[in-house]
């Protein structure tokens, strides 16, 4: 007797919620994989990054920075 009026709204727009959930899952997966792929490259330059940070903080002077940089490159 209701001819589909009771369930029409939920069934008509329910697929939108499914698409939104799917997009969120894909976005999270992309973010996780992108973060994991960046980690190895940053770990290879870790000593040089620490040296740059120490120079930027003023813990070492330019001469010491250059000498240690040469030591790391060898």
TAKAFEN-V334111 format. One line per field, one symbol per residue. ss: DSSP state (H for helix, E for strand, C for the rest). phi: phi as a letter, one per 20 degrees, with the letter a starting at -180 (. if undefined). burial: I if it has 9 or more other ideal C-beta (glycine too) atoms within 8 Angstrom, else O. A space follows every 50 residues. Layout:
# TAKAFEN-V334111
ss->???
phi->???
burial->???
This chain:
# TAKAFEN-V334111
ss->CCCCCCCHHHHHHHHHHHHHHHHHHHHHHHHHHHHHHHHHHHHHCHHHHH HHHHHHHCCCCHHHHHHHHHHHHC
phi->.flnffdfffffdffffffffffffffffffffffffeffffffdgffff fffffffnfceffffffffffffe
burial->OOOOOOOOOOOOOOOOOOOOOOOOOOOOOOOOOOOOOOOOOIOOOOOIIO IOOIIOOOOIOOOOIOOIIOOIOO
